[in-house]
């Protein structure tokens, strides 16, 4: 059941400056799972590689307008957004042009707020999104800063490997800096363990270590290593469309449900 919001959607940035942790895969499939359980979802692809766009079946020759145009102020959000094959899921696709944004707007005083302004300009218009997910690039640059300035919270995909916590402290420090300077409402939505191999004792030990370090920030749901998750992007599909019954699809549906429960608890706490 959708959470009733009278003012604006919940905006969540998926970020980790370490590449290869399943960030984009989680963005694609969490967005799909949220849509599958009734939410109206927008995925904003802010990674110049554009893999989230490709993974949802938007070819590079179909991206006439992109998040580059959004940040440059030449297009509105509604002009950039495209429908996907997933009901209730739209995407603002990315192109390699994003690589030049930092240089092009470096002298502008509003450079960290471009995405926030674009989202604010869409409020009250159709479609009325309940969730906006932002797929950040695997680095702490101006694109990521725009994401964190626009977001209510940050969701961190963390690979279940030996160096899982390496670099996370830097990301958390960045969140604190953003909170104290440009976005007071930013919070840590949670940390989700990805690429978990239950046959490997190391995965279990890593998850235990992360839970001991981060406590309740860590989601109960974990995302397994699953060949169907890996195969799906080559078909331009999220895993839920590629193989609804596989372990990966079920994990992302569970993750979406847990995220909504966390959001309900947060809203309840704020309303007290």
Long-range contacts (C-beta under 8 A, 24 or more apart in sequence): 1-38, 2-38, 2-39, 2-40, 2-130, 3-130, 3-260, 3-263, 3-264, 3-267, 5-130, 7-123, 8-123, 9-42, 9-128, 9-129, 9-130, 9-131, 9-132, 10-130, 10-131, 10-132, 10-152, 10-153, 10-263, 11-119, 11-131, 11-132, 11-133, 11-134, 11-150, 11-151, 11-152, 11-153, 12-131, 12-132, 12-133, 12-134, 12-151, 12-152, 12-153, 12-154, 12-155, 12-189, 13-133, 13-134, 13-136, 13-144, 13-147, 13-148, 13-150, 13-151, 13-153, 13-154, 13-155, 14-133, 14-134, 14-135, 14-136, 14-154, 14-155, 14-156, 14-157, 15-136, 15-144, 15-147, 15-148, 15-154, 15-155, 15-156, 15-171, 16-138, 16-156, 16-157, 16-158, 16-167, 16-168, 16-171, 17-138, 17-139, 17-140, 17-144, 17-167, 17-170, 17-171, 18-138, 18-159, 18-166, 18-167, 19-138, 20-138, 20-159, 21-157, 21-158, 21-159, 21-194, 21-195, 22-157, 22-159, 22-194, 22-195, 22-223, 23-135, 23-136, 23-138, 23-157, 24-49, 24-51, 24-52, 24-55, 24-135, 25-55, 25-194, 25-229, 25-233, 26-155, 26-157, 26-192, 26-194, 26-223, 26-252, 26-255, 27-52, 27-133, 27-134, 27-135, 28-52, 28-55, 28-56, 28-135, 28-233, 28-238, 29-229, 29-238, 29-239, 29-240, 29-248, 29-249, 29-252, 30-133, 30-155, 30-252, 30-255, 30-256, 30-259, 31-86, 31-89, 31-131, 31-133, 31-238, 32-86, 32-89, 32-238, 32-239, 32-240, 32-241, 32-252, 33-240, 33-252, 33-253, 33-255, 33-256, 34-89, 34-131, 34-133, 34-256, 34-259, 34-260, 35-86, 35-87, 35-88, 35-89, 36-86, 36-240, 36-253, 36-256, 37-253, 37-256, 37-257, 37-260, 38-88, 39-88, 39-130, 39-131, 39-260, 40-88, 40-127, 40-128, 40-129, 40-130, 40-131, 41-88, 41-89, 41-90, 41-129, 41-130, 41-131, 41-132, 41-133, 42-81, 42-89, 42-90, 42-91, 42-92, 42-127, 42-129, 42-131, 42-132, 42-133, 43-89, 43-90, 43-91, 43-92, 43-132, 43-133, 43-134, 43-135, 44-91, 44-92, 44-115, 44-132, 44-133, 44-134, 44-135, 44-147, 45-91, 45-92, 45-93, 45-94, 45-135, 46-94, 46-98, 46-115, 46-134, 46-135, 46-136, 46-137, 46-143, 46-144, 46-146, 46-147, 47-94, 47-98, 47-135, 47-136, 47-137, 47-138, 47-143, 48-94, 48-95, 48-96, 48-97, 48-98, 48-99, 48-137, 48-143, 49-94, 49-137, 50-93, 50-94, 50-95, 50-96, 51-233, 52-91, 52-94, 52-135, 53-91, 53-93, 53-94, 54-233, 54-236, 55-232, 55-233, 55-236, 55-237, 55-238, 56-84, 56-85, 56-86, 56-89, 56-91, 56-236, 56-237, 56-238, 57-84, 57-85, 57-236, 57-237, 58-82, 58-84, 58-91, 58-93, 58-236, 59-236, 60-95, 62-93, 63-93, 63-94, 63-95, 66-92, 66-93, 66-94, 66-95, 66-97, 66-98, 67-92, 67-93, 67-94, 67-95, 67-98, 67-115, 68-94, 68-95, 68-97, 68-98, 68-100, 68-101, 70-114, 70-115, 70-118, 71-98, 71-101, 71-105, 71-114, 71-115, 71-118, 71-143, 71-146, 72-101, 72-104, 72-105, 72-114, 73-114, 76-118, 76-121, 76-122, 77-118, 77-119, 77-121, 77-122, 78-122, 78-125, 85-237, 85-241, 86-238, 86-240, 86-241, 90-127, 90-129, 98-137, 98-143, 101-142, 101-143, 102-141, 102-142, 102-143, 105-142, 106-142, 111-142, 111-146, 112-142, 112-145, 112-146, 112-149, 112-182, 113-146, 113-149, 113-150, 113-182, 114-146, 115-146, 115-147, 115-149, 115-150, 116-146, 116-149, 116-150, 119-150, 140-170, 140-171, 140-174, 144-174, 145-178, 145-182, 148-174, 148-175, 148-178, 148-182, 148-183, 148-186, 149-178, 149-182, 149-183, 150-183, 151-183, 151-186, 152-185, 152-186, 152-187, 152-189, 153-186, 153-187, 153-188, 153-189, 154-186, 154-187, 154-188, 154-189, 155-189, 155-190, 155-191, 155-192, 155-259, 156-188, 156-190, 156-191, 156-192, 157-191, 157-192, 157-194, 157-223, 158-191, 158-192, 158-193, 158-194, 158-210, 159-193, 159-194, 159-195, 160-193, 160-194, 160-195, 160-196, 160-197, 160-202, 160-203, 160-206, 160-207, 160-222, 161-195, 161-202, 161-206, 162-202, 162-206, 164-193, 164-206, 164-209, 164-210, 165-209, 165-210, 165-213, 188-217, 189-259, 189-262, 190-217, 190-218, 190-219, 190-259, 190-262, 191-217, 191-218, 191-219, 192-218, 192-219, 192-221, 192-222, 192-223, 192-255, 193-218, 193-219, 193-222, 193-223, 194-222, 194-223, 195-223, 195-224, 195-225, 196-222, 196-223, 196-224, 196-225, 197-224, 197-225, 198-224, 219-255, 219-258, 219-259, 220-258, 221-251, 221-254, 221-255, 221-258, 222-251, 223-248, 223-251, 223-252, 223-255, 224-248, 224-251, 226-251
